[in-house]
Amino acid sequence: MIAEKMKPYVKNNSAIRMMFEEGNRLRAIYGADKVYDFSLGNPSVPAPECVKEAIIDLVNEVEPTVLHGYMSNAGFEDVRQTIAESLNHRFGTKFAAKNLIMTVGAASGLNVIFKTILNPEEEVIVFAPYFLEYGAYVRNFDGKLVEISPDTTTFQPNLEEFEQKITAKTRAVIVNTPHNPTGVVYSEETIKKLAAILEKKQQEFGSVIYLISDEPYRELAYDGVEVPYLTKYYDNTIVGYSYSKSLSLPGERIGYLVIPDEADGSEELITAAAIANRTIGCVNAPSLMQLVIKECLNERPQIEVYDQNRKMLYEHLTALGFECLKPQGAFYLFVKSPIEDYAAFVEEGKKQHILMVDASSFGCPGYVRLAYCVSPEMIKRSFPAFERLAEACKAMR
């Protein structure tokens, strides 16, 4: 018998994963070339050659007991120092190895930091739409998720409602930019206003509120858009980063946390987070992948492939009358349902073998998410299906 706490998760299993399984079912019936699966944010660009070369060199040259052995719960010091220096060069920060903790991807990093800072019933604020697993991570440590309703005009954070919903129990705020699922990049103006609100509320309540910047898509920004580095705007910022998207390594589960010296109680926070990395069961980030990252730190994703897909899909769907913002980053298109019954829109998509994720699972009903981290050929093949979907929706209005 499973725990009561797990029953809601089983009942409401991830909509993204369920749609992915539906894709497998349809492919078995109709063939892979006749199914247009936009459900899962799995990078379609292969990892850079540097990753393969680094793995071979490390396996051949490093003593196996070192390569596959334990290390500090925070990770190899030389790896953390190399990453810190890279961040300092890119963003004008002043991090050292002690400010970084290597994690089992960004998801584990978020769990580590919530384990570190959350007391039962304390609140974590998220801006809808948001990555659906945030709620699970917060509830893992008996916290409470507080949603801010979306500004569907720009999908920048709704700061007026945000200010109203901060309470004495607010412990953290999560931001994700470039954003999943909308592809929006939060502007510097938005970040400055958000930081000012947090400073004001900390003073009002005499509390510490951490701003958690979840950054798996940092390297995926288009048209020269700048992605602000948030530790420069608010002292109590903690950054969670993953190489799942930037180096196309989602299955390797490798990332890090940055806890700046400026964060309140930083020394104790860093120590506690390293311990949490162990006590949640991760112990340390994968040793081989840490060393691979050190060798491939200057590699960047083949963003031109995603950019081509972005332009093709956006231009075709908007030409058909679908409503969506042009993504500034990540690899998602967030499309408004053309009919009031958005669940029927998703189902009609399935009839055309188009798999879209219902955005009600992101806290934003009435929209769907399309992940365009797929082959350009699949996008082109999907165009007639989208045309049929557009016609079907007209008939359903």
C-alpha positions as CSV (number, residue, x, y, z in Angstrom):
1,M,0.0,0.0,0.0
2,I,1.4,3.4,-1.0
3,A,1.6,6.4,1.3
4,E,-1.4,8.8,1.4
5,K,1.0,11.6,0.3
6,M,1.7,9.7,-2.9
7,K,-1.9,9.1,-4.0
8,P,-2.5,12.5,-5.5
9,Y,0.7,12.1,-7.6
10,V,-0.4,8.7,-8.9
11,K,-3.9,10.1,-9.7
12,N,-2.6,13.2,-11.5
13,N,0.5,11.7,-13.2
14,S,2.4,14.2,-15.3
15,A,0.3,15.4,-18.3
16,I,3.5,15.7,-20.3
17,R,4.5,12.1,-19.7
18,M,1.0,10.9,-20.4
19,M,1.0,12.7,-23.7
20,F,4.4,11.2,-24.5
21,E,2.9,7.7,-23.9
22,E,0.0,8.5,-26.1
23,G,2.5,9.4,-28.8
24,N,4.0,5.9,-28.4
25,R,0.6,4.4,-28.9
26,L,-0.2,6.4,-32.0
27,R,3.2,5.7,-33.5
28,A,2.6,1.9,-33.1
29,I,-0.7,2.3,-35.0
30,Y,0.1,4.8,-37.7
31,G,3.9,4.9,-38.0
32,A,6.3,7.4,-36.6
33,D,6.2,9.6,-39.7
34,K,2.5,10.2,-39.3
35,V,2.6,11.3,-35.7
36,Y,3.6,14.9,-34.7
37,D,4.7,14.8,-31.1
38,F,5.3,18.2,-29.5
39,S,4.9,17.0,-26.0
40,L,8.3,16.5,-24.4
41,G,11.1,19.0,-24.0
42,N,13.8,16.5,-24.9
43,P,16.7,18.1,-26.8
44,S,16.8,17.1,-30.5
45,V,20.3,18.4,-31.0
46,P,23.0,15.9,-30.0
47,A,25.5,16.6,-27.3
48,P,28.6,18.4,-28.7
49,E,31.5,16.2,-29.8
50,C,33.5,17.6,-26.9
51,V,31.3,15.5,-24.5
52,K,32.2,12.2,-26.3
53,E,35.9,13.1,-26.5
54,A,36.0,14.1,-22.8
55,I,34.3,10.8,-21.7
56,I,36.8,8.7,-23.7
57,D,39.8,10.7,-22.4
58,L,38.7,10.6,-18.8
59,V,37.9,6.9,-18.9
60,N,41.3,6.1,-20.5
61,E,43.4,8.5,-18.4
62,V,42.0,9.0,-14.9
63,E,42.5,6.4,-12.2
64,P,39.1,4.5,-11.9
65,T,38.9,4.8,-8.1
66,V,39.1,8.6,-8.5
67,L,36.9,8.8,-11.6
68,H,34.1,6.8,-10.1
69,G,34.8,7.5,-6.4
70,Y,33.2,9.6,-3.7
71,M,34.0,13.2,-3.3
72,S,32.8,16.1,-1.2
73,N,28.9,16.3,-1.2
74,A,29.3,19.7,-2.9
75,G,31.3,18.1,-5.8
76,F,34.9,18.3,-7.0
77,E,36.4,21.5,-5.9
78,D,38.3,22.1,-9.2
79,V,35.1,21.6,-11.2
80,R,33.3,24.1,-9.0
81,Q,36.1,26.6,-9.2
82,T,36.2,26.4,-13.0
83,I,32.5,27.0,-13.3
84,A,32.7,29.9,-10.8
85,E,35.5,31.5,-12.9
86,S,33.4,31.1,-16.1
87,L,30.4,32.7,-14.5
88,N,32.6,35.6,-13.2
89,H,33.9,36.1,-16.7
90,R,30.4,36.1,-18.3
91,F,28.4,38.1,-15.8
92,G,30.9,40.1,-13.7
93,T,30.2,38.2,-10.5
94,K,32.7,37.2,-7.8
95,F,32.0,33.6,-7.1
96,A,34.4,30.9,-5.9
97,A,34.3,27.2,-5.6
98,K,32.6,27.5,-2.2
99,N,29.6,29.2,-3.7
100,L,28.7,26.3,-5.9
101,I,27.2,22.9,-5.2
102,M,27.1,20.3,-8.0
103,T,23.7,18.7,-8.2
104,V,21.9,15.8,-9.9
105,G,20.3,18.2,-12.4
106,A,18.3,21.3,-11.7
107,A,15.3,19.4,-10.3
108,S,17.5,17.8,-7.6
109,G,19.0,21.3,-7.0
110,L,15.6,22.8,-6.3
111,N,14.8,19.9,-3.9
112,V,18.1,20.5,-2.2
113,I,17.4,24.2,-1.7
114,F,13.8,23.6,-0.5
115,K,15.2,21.0,2.0
116,T,17.6,23.6,3.1
117,I,15.3,26.6,3.6
118,L,11.7,25.5,4.0
119,N,9.9,25.0,7.3
120,P,6.4,23.3,7.3
121,E,3.6,25.6,5.9
122,E,6.0,28.2,4.7
123,E,5.1,29.6,1.2
124,V,6.9,29.5,-2.1
125,I,5.5,31.8,-4.8
126,V,5.4,30.9,-8.5
127,F,4.2,32.8,-11.5
128,A,1.7,31.0,-13.7
129,P,2.2,29.4,-16.1
130,Y,4.9,27.5,-14.4
131,F,6.7,24.1,-14.6
132,L,4.3,21.7,-13.1
133,E,6.8,19.8,-10.9
134,Y,7.5,22.9,-8.8
135,G,4.4,22.1,-6.7
136,A,5.7,18.5,-6.0
137,Y,9.1,19.8,-5.0
138,V,7.6,22.3,-2.5
139,R,5.2,19.7,-1.1
140,N,8.1,17.3,-0.6
141,F,9.1,19.5,2.3
142,D,5.6,20.4,3.6
143,G,5.7,23.8,2.0
144,K,2.8,25.6,0.4
145,L,2.8,26.7,-3.3
146,V,1.2,30.1,-3.9
147,E,0.3,30.9,-7.5
148,I,0.3,34.3,-9.2
149,S,-2.2,34.5,-12.0
150,P,-0.7,35.1,-15.5
151,D,-0.6,38.3,-17.5
152,T,-1.7,36.7,-20.8
153,T,-0.8,39.8,-22.7
154,T,2.9,39.6,-22.2
155,F,3.5,36.6,-19.9
156,Q,5.8,38.8,-17.9
157,P,5.2,38.3,-14.1
158,N,2.0,39.9,-12.7
159,L,3.8,42.1,-10.2
160,E,0.8,43.8,-8.8
161,E,-0.8,40.5,-7.6
162,F,2.7,39.3,-6.6
163,E,3.1,42.2,-4.1
164,Q,-0.3,41.6,-2.6
165,K,0.3,37.8,-2.1
166,I,3.6,38.1,-0.2
167,T,3.1,37.3,3.4
168,A,5.1,36.8,6.6
169,K,5.2,33.1,5.6
170,T,6.7,33.7,2.2
171,R,10.1,32.0,2.2
172,A,10.9,31.9,-1.5
173,V,9.9,32.9,-5.0
174,I,10.7,30.9,-8.1
175,V,11.4,32.5,-11.5
176,N,12.3,30.7,-14.6
177,T,13.7,32.7,-17.6
178,P,13.9,31.8,-20.4
179,H,10.5,30.5,-19.5
180,N,8.9,27.1,-19.7
181,P,6.2,26.9,-21.1
182,T,5.9,30.4,-22.8
183,G,9.4,31.0,-24.2
184,V,9.3,34.5,-22.7
185,V,12.5,36.1,-21.3
186,Y,11.9,38.3,-18.3
187,S,13.2,41.8,-19.0
188,E,15.7,43.7,-16.9
189,E,13.0,46.2,-16.0
190,T,10.8,43.3,-14.7
191,I,13.6,41.9,-12.6
192,K,14.5,45.2,-11.1
193,K,10.8,45.8,-10.1
194,L,10.5,42.3,-8.7
195,A,13.7,42.8,-6.7
196,A,12.4,46.1,-5.3
197,I,9.2,44.5,-4.2
198,L,11.1,41.7,-2.4
199,E,13.4,44.2,-0.6
200,K,10.4,46.2,0.5
201,K,8.6,43.1,1.8
202,Q,11.6,41.8,3.6
203,Q,11.8,45.0,5.5
204,E,8.0,45.0,6.1
205,F,7.9,41.5,7.6
206,G,11.5,41.4,9.0
207,S,12.0,38.2,7.1
208,V,14.3,36.7,4.5
209,I,12.8,35.8,1.1
210,Y,15.0,33.9,-1.3
211,L,14.6,34.4,-5.0
212,I,15.3,31.1,-6.7
213,S,16.3,31.4,-10.4
214,D,15.7,28.2,-12.2
215,E,17.9,28.4,-15.4
216,P,18.0,25.2,-17.5
217,Y,17.2,27.3,-20.6
218,R,19.7,30.2,-20.0
219,E,21.7,29.5,-23.1
220,L,18.7,29.3,-25.4
221,A,17.8,32.9,-26.2
222,Y,17.1,34.2,-29.7
223,D,17.5,37.5,-31.7
224,G,20.2,38.8,-29.4
225,V,17.9,38.9,-26.3
226,E,19.8,39.3,-23.1
227,V,18.9,37.1,-20.1
228,P,19.7,39.0,-16.9
229,Y,21.8,37.2,-14.2
230,L,19.7,37.6,-11.1
231,T,22.3,37.6,-8.4
232,K,23.3,41.1,-9.7
233,Y,19.8,42.5,-8.8
234,Y,18.9,40.9,-5.5
235,D,21.3,39.7,-2.8
236,N,19.1,36.8,-1.6
237,T,19.2,35.1,-5.0
238,I,20.0,31.4,-5.4
239,V,20.6,30.1,-8.9
240,G,19.8,26.5,-10.1
241,Y,21.4,25.5,-13.4
242,S,21.3,22.4,-15.5
243,Y,23.2,21.1,-18.5
244,S,20.2,19.2,-19.8
245,K,19.4,21.7,-22.5
246,S,22.7,23.6,-23.0
247,L,24.7,20.5,-23.6
248,S,21.8,18.1,-24.5
249,L,22.4,15.9,-21.5
250,P,19.0,15.5,-19.9
251,G,19.5,11.8,-19.0
252,E,22.9,12.5,-17.3
253,R,21.4,14.6,-14.6
254,I,24.1,17.2,-14.0
255,G,23.8,20.8,-12.8
256,Y,24.6,23.1,-9.9
257,L,23.4,25.6,-7.4
258,V,25.0,29.0,-6.9
259,I,24.7,30.5,-3.4
260,P,26.4,33.9,-3.3
261,D,28.2,35.4,-0.3
262,E,25.7,38.2,-0.4
263,A,22.8,35.8,0.5
264,D,21.5,36.0,4.1
265,G,23.4,33.5,6.2
266,S,25.3,32.3,3.1
267,E,28.0,30.3,5.0
268,E,25.4,28.3,6.9
269,L,23.2,28.1,3.8
270,I,26.1,26.6,1.8
271,T,26.9,24.1,4.5
272,A,23.3,23.0,4.9
273,A,22.7,22.7,1.2
274,A,25.7,20.4,0.8
275,I,24.3,18.2,3.6
276,A,20.9,18.3,2.0
277,N,22.4,17.1,-1.2
278,R,23.4,14.0,0.8
279,T,20.4,13.5,2.9
280,I,17.8,13.6,0.1
281,G,19.6,10.6,-1.3
282,C,21.8,12.1,-4.1
283,V,25.0,12.1,-2.0
284,N,26.8,13.9,-4.8
285,A,26.4,14.7,-8.5
286,P,27.7,12.0,-10.9
287,S,31.5,12.1,-10.8
288,L,32.2,11.4,-14.5
289,M,29.8,14.0,-15.6
290,Q,31.2,16.7,-13.3
291,L,34.6,16.2,-14.9
292,V,33.1,16.2,-18.4
293,I,31.4,19.5,-17.7
294,K,34.8,21.0,-16.7
295,E,36.2,20.0,-20.1
296,C,33.2,21.2,-22.1
297,L,32.3,24.4,-20.2
298,N,32.8,26.7,-23.1
299,E,30.6,24.7,-25.5
300,R,27.3,26.3,-26.5
301,P,24.1,24.6,-27.9
302,Q,23.4,24.6,-31.6
303,I,20.8,27.2,-31.1
304,E,20.4,27.8,-34.9
305,V,18.5,24.5,-35.2
306,Y,16.0,25.5,-32.5
307,D,15.8,28.9,-34.0
308,Q,14.9,27.5,-37.4
309,N,12.1,25.4,-35.8
310,R,10.9,28.3,-33.8
311,K,10.5,30.5,-36.9
312,M,8.9,27.8,-39.0
313,L,6.3,26.7,-36.5
314,Y,5.4,30.3,-35.3
315,E,5.0,31.6,-38.8
316,H,2.9,28.7,-40.0
317,L,0.6,28.6,-37.0
318,T,0.0,32.4,-36.9
319,A,-0.7,32.3,-40.6
320,L,-3.4,29.8,-39.9
321,G,-4.9,32.1,-37.3
322,F,-3.6,30.5,-34.1
323,E,-2.7,33.1,-31.4
324,C,0.7,32.9,-29.6
325,L,3.7,35.1,-28.6
326,K,6.9,34.6,-30.6
327,P,9.2,32.9,-28.2
328,Q,12.3,34.8,-27.1
329,G,14.0,31.7,-25.6
330,A,13.8,28.0,-24.6
331,F,12.1,25.7,-27.2
332,Y,8.4,26.0,-26.5
333,L,5.5,27.7,-28.3
334,F,2.5,28.6,-26.1
335,V,-0.6,28.6,-28.2
336,K,-4.1,29.9,-27.1
337,S,-6.9,27.5,-27.8
338,P,-9.1,28.9,-30.6
339,I,-12.1,27.4,-29.0
340,E,-13.5,27.8,-25.5
341,D,-13.3,24.1,-24.7
342,Y,-9.5,23.8,-24.6
343,A,-9.7,20.1,-23.7
344,A,-11.6,19.5,-26.9
345,F,-8.9,21.4,-28.8
346,V,-6.2,19.0,-27.4
347,E,-8.4,16.0,-28.3
348,E,-9.0,17.3,-31.8
349,G,-5.2,17.7,-32.1
350,K,-4.9,14.0,-31.3
351,K,-7.3,13.1,-34.1
352,Q,-4.9,14.8,-36.4
353,H,-2.0,13.0,-34.7
354,I,-0.7,16.3,-33.2
355,L,0.3,15.9,-29.5
356,M,0.1,19.1,-27.5
357,V,0.3,19.5,-23.7
358,D,-2.8,21.1,-22.1
359,A,-1.5,24.1,-20.2
360,S,-3.9,23.7,-17.3
361,S,-1.2,21.5,-15.8
362,F,1.0,24.6,-15.9
363,G,-1.6,26.7,-14.1
364,C,-2.8,28.4,-17.2
365,P,-5.9,26.7,-18.7
366,G,-7.0,27.7,-22.2
367,Y,-3.5,27.3,-23.8
368,V,-1.4,24.4,-25.0
369,R,2.4,24.0,-25.1
370,L,4.3,22.8,-28.2
371,A,7.9,21.7,-27.7
372,Y,9.7,22.4,-31.0
373,C,12.9,20.6,-30.0
374,V,12.1,18.1,-32.8
375,S,13.4,17.5,-36.3
376,P,12.7,20.3,-38.8
377,E,11.4,17.5,-41.1
378,M,8.7,16.6,-38.5
379,I,7.6,20.2,-38.3
380,K,7.2,20.4,-42.0
381,R,5.3,17.1,-42.2
382,S,2.9,18.5,-39.4
383,F,1.8,21.5,-41.5
384,P,-1.1,19.7,-43.3
385,A,-2.3,18.3,-39.9
386,F,-2.3,21.8,-38.3
387,E,-4.3,23.1,-41.3
388,R,-6.9,20.4,-40.7
389,L,-6.9,21.2,-37.0
390,A,-7.5,24.9,-37.8
391,E,-10.4,24.0,-40.1
392,A,-11.9,21.6,-37.5
393,C,-11.7,24.4,-34.8
394,K,-13.6,26.8,-37.1
395,A,-16.4,24.2,-37.3
396,M,-16.4,23.8,-33.5
397,R,-16.9,27.5,-32.7
